Amino acid sequence: RFDLRGGKGADAQHYGLGIKEVWEVPEEKFRSGLVQHTLGWPLQTSVTDRVYGGSFLYHQEPNLVVCGLVVGLDYENPYLNPYKEFQRWKTHPSIRDHLEGGTCVQYGARVLNE
């Protein structure tokens, strides 16, 4: 009736898998209000990689760090494991430093319409 799919500029829907954890961290690791977003590693190791996604890391009161990774579900590599990529991402020195000494208190995953 409204020709929503055939209209000019209409794109097919894209989906991603979002994986998230909430960590309780020691007071000395907590930096109130810190927001960090990243692209690239570990999903893309070269400019020709055709995997899109990114990560986020937020510090929230009282002493929580919320972190996660979103992976586009149209990746071509059948061996890519989004959960393992998230675990690898947390080993990066820029991320690991925020979580060391902390405890994961919540986790979850969801498919997102992007």
N, C-alpha and C positions, 0 to 999 in steps of 0.2 A: 504494500500500500504506500509506504513512504520511500521505497527504493533506497534503503539505508546501505545496502551492500554494493549497489551499482553506482552510487553517487560519486562525483568527482572527489578524489582524495581519500576515499575509503580504503582502509588497510585491514588486512586480516588481524585477528587478535593474536597477541604474543603472551606467553606464559613464562613465569619464572618460579623457582623453588627458593623460598626464604627459610633459612635456618637461623635460630636465635637462641642465645643463652643469657641468663642473668647471673652475675657473679657478685658475691659479697666479698669485698676486699678490705685489707687492713687500712686503717685511717691514713697511714703515711703514703699509701699508693693512690688514695682518692684525690681527684682534682675536680672540684665542683664545677659543673657546667661544661666540661670539656666535650667537644663534638669532633669526631674524626670520620671522614668518608674516604674510601680508597677505590681505585680501579686498577685493573691489570692483574698483578701477581696475587694468587697462584693460578688464576684461570688463564691468563695470557702470558706466555713467556717470549713471544715474538709478535711482530706486527702482522704476521700472516695468520695467527690463531683466530679462529672464527667462533670464539666463545665470548659471550658478553655477560657482564655481571659486575658486582662490586660489593663492598663491605661497609659496615658502620660500627662505630664504637661510641657510646655515650656514657658519661659519668652522671649519675643521678643520686640525689640525697636519699638516705643518709650516707651510705658508703657502698653504692651499687654500681657495677659496670654492666651495661647492656651491650652485647656485641652480636654481630650476625653477618651472614654472607647470603647474597642473592645470586642465583645462577639461572640464566636464560635456558629454557627447556628445549631449545632448538639446536643444541650442540650436536656436532657430528661424530665425536669420538665415543664409541659405544662403551669404552672402558672408563670414562670420566665418572667419578663418584662424588657428587656434591658434598656429602657428609665428610668424606676423607679430605676433600679440598678445604673444607671449613676447619678441620683439625689441623691441617698443614698451615693454614693462614694464621692460626693462633700461635704457631712456633716462631713467627717472624719477630725479630727483636723489638720492633716498634709496637707490637701487639702484646707479646709475652710479658713485657715489663708492666703492663697494666693489670695483668691477671695473677702474677706470681704471688704466692702466699694466700690467695683467695680460694673460695669454694663456690662451685657452681650450685646455685640454689633453685634454678628453674631452667627449662629448655623446651623448645618446641619447633615446629616447622609448619609451613603453609604454602600452598600454591597460590601465586599472585597473578592477577590479570594486569599486564603491563601496557 
